């Protein structure tokens, strides 16, 4: 083995750190896919409100994205310009679409989880910390670039961008501009609370997801059903939490009923899925990296 290869295997090396961050990212996508019930979304149990994708589609997408998370974590560690992060994300989206036959499984995760992976690399390079404030500060380093990109009229419109403009919600890019409050101020506190209360992994994840669902202006739901659909799904999630969430008897029946109704209404809160993946990613980072 040559000197460069030996260096890359050193536990504290840039490549080793990037690999560990990438592993946490892919595991968080697996966790989101495995989680059930989560209203309207694809899982190992069913395809939710989607006729064009299933668990196999998601697994192919994840396989295509493995290298992306390693590369963007390394890019963050090296402190590259935002334009390079964007280039990596666009290339990853192309690979995803090729792997899924044109189906958008992880566009939101490529953006949000990719940015969090880059932030993890950046934070470790500068302070060797992965605390919530360290990660938030790392994301905020790209705030000006994110603002400029949001205002760029030459950027192709997406469903999320169209919905954000029409309904005045911040969407995925607004979340990133504000350093992911859905992750750090909503999802992670809910996850930590559930763990502290003795919830198992699945129960803690369901509690986290329903907390996000109750408090997020999900652009996927707005696109599919408008304001009335968003109000309904947030109300259902709020009622689930008010009834005791996963700490009350019968929680699984109630959660499944909301999932089934979302499937009937063709509602799929993909924005909450991306935020959940981000929560689980940070949680795993702080435990294992």
N, C-alpha and C positions, 0 to 999 in steps of 0.2 A: 504494500500500500504506500503510495507516495505521500509527501509531506502535506500537500493540500487536502488529500483525502483524510489523513490522520487529524488534521486541524478541524475538518468538518464534523468529525465524530466526537470531538471534545465536548463534554456536557454543557459548558457555558458558551460554546461557540454560536455565532450567528445562525448557522445552518441548523444546529441542534435546537436552538430556541424556536426557530421558524417551524421546525417539524412538530414540536410540542404544541405550539399555537394552532397549527393546521389540524392536528389530531383532535384538539378540543372543538374546533369549528365543525369538522365532519361529524363528530359524536353528537354535537348539538343538533345538527340536521337530522341525524338518526333518531334522536330523542323526540324531536317534533313529529316525525313520521310515526313513531311507535305510539305516541300518546293517544289515548282513547278513553272516553269520548271527548272530542273537541268539535264543537258545532260546525257542520257543513264542510269540514276539511278531510282531505285524503288521509287514511291511516292504513295499517295492516288489516283492519277489519272490513273496510269498505272504501269506496271512492268519494264519499261525501256528496257534495252538490255538483260534482264534475263528471262529465261523460267522456272527456277527452284524455283523462289520465288516471293512473292507479298507482299502487305502491311500487310496482315494477318501474314505472316511468320515473318516479322519484329516485329510486336506487340507481338507475342508469345515469341520471343527472348528477347525483352525488359522486359517482365514480369519475365522471368527467371533470368535476370541480376540485378533486383532491390536490392537484398541483397548484391550483390558483391560490388557495389559502396559504400554502407554504410560500409562494412567491410574493404575495402581498404583505404577509407578515415580515418577510425579509426586507421588502421595500420600505416598510414602516421603520424597521430597525435601522436602516441605512439613512433615513431622513430624506427620501427622494421627494421631488416636487409632486404636487397633487395631480398634475397631468399624467404622471407615470402610473399612479394608482388608478386613474380613470382608464388609461390604456389597458391595464391588466384586467379591469372589470369588464370592459367591452369585449376583450378576447375571450374571457371566461363565458360571457353570455353567448358568444358564437359557438363555443364548444358545447354548452348546455343544449342549445337548440338543435345542434347536429345530433347529439346523443338521444334526444327525446323526439326526433322527427318534427321539430318545430313547435313543440308544446312548452309553454312558459311554466316551468315548475319552480324555479329558484331565482328569478330576476331580482326580487326584493331582497333575498338573502345575499345574493352576490354583492349588492350595494351595501346593505346594512352590516351584515356579518363580515364582509370584506373590510369595511372601514374599521370595525371594531378589532379585527385581526391586525390591521396595520397599526392601530392605536396601541395595541398590546406590544407589538414590536418596538414602536417608538418609545413607549413608556419604560420598557425594560432597558433599552439602550441608554436612556437619559437618567433614569433614577433607580433602576432595578426594582421598581414597585409595580404592583398590579391592583392597588387599592381603587375603590370607586373614584375618588378625586383625581388620582393619577391618570386613570383611563379617560375621564371626562376632559381633563386638561389636554390630553393628547389629541382627542377628537376636535377640541376647540381650536387647535393649531391650524386646522383646515377650514375654519368657519368662513373666512373671506372667500376662499375658492368655491365653497359650496354656495355661498350667496351669489357669486358671479355666475356660476353655472345655472342656478335657478332662474336668473334673469336673462340668460342667453336665449334670444328668440330663434337662434339657428339650431338649437337642440330639438331633435324630433320629439313630438308630443307622445306621452304614454297615457294609459288609462288613468294612472294615479295623478299625473300632472294635470290632465284635463279635469278630473274630479276636484283636485285641490283648487284650481282656478274657479270652477263653477260654484262650489259650495263654501269657499273661503276657509278650508281646513288646511293644515300644514302638510299632511301627507308624509311620505318617507323622507323626502329631502328636508322638509321642515324639522322632522325628528333629528336628523343628522346635524342640521345647523344649530340646534339647541343642545347638542351632545346627548341625544337619546334619553330624554326624561322618562319615556315609556319603559325603558330598561332600568335606569338607575333610581328613579323616584317612584315608580309604580310596581313593576314586575319583581325586581330583586327584593324589595321590602316584603312583598307578599310571599315570595319563596322562602325567605329567611324566617318569617313568622311561622309558616307552616312547618318547617323543619324544627324550629324551637318548640312547637306544640307536639312534636312526636309523630307527625305525619310520615307515612312511607313515601318512597320516591314518586310513585304514580299519583298519590293523593296530593302531595306538595306541588307537583307539576300541574294537575288539574286546577288546584286552587289558584296558582299563578296565572294560568290561562284565562280563567273566568274573571279574575281581577282585571287583567288587561282588556278583556272583552267589555267589561262594564265601564271602563274609563277611556277607551281609545275611539277616536273618530276614524274608523276603519274605511279607507278609501275603496277597498274592494267591495264592501257591503254597500257603500254609497253608489258605486258604479252599477251594481246589479239591481239594487232596490230603492235607491233614493233615500231621502231623509226619514221617511216613515219606517223603512226597513232598519236603518241604523238605530232609530229610537226604540224600535221593538226589541232588537237583539241586545242592546245595552240594558233595557229594562228587565229582560229575562235573566241576564247575567247578574244584575244587581239583586234581583229577587232570590236567585240561587245563593248568593253570598249572604243575604239577609236571613235566609233559612238555616244558616249554619255551615254552608259550603260543604267541604268534604269531611267536616267534623260532626255532621249530623247523620242520623240513620236515614237511609233511603237516598243518599246523595247521588248514587250511581244511576238510579232510576230517573231522577230529575234531570241529570246531565244528559242522559241518553235521549230523553224526550225532547230536549232543546235541540240536540243534534239532529234528530229525525225531522223535526219541524223545519230546521234550516235547510235540510236536503230537499224537503217538499217545496220550500220557497225559493230554492236555488240561490241561497246566500252562503258565501264563503269568505270568512274574515281572514284573508291572507295577510293583511297587515299585522294582525295580532299574532299570527303564526311566526312572522319574521321577528317580531319583538320577543316572543317566547324563546326562539332560538338564540337571540342575543342574550337573554337572561341566563339561559342554561350554559351558554358559552362562557360568560363572565364567572358564573358560579364554579364551573369546572376549572377555569384558569386559576382562580384564587385558591382552589384546593390542590391542584396538581402541577402547576408550572412554577 
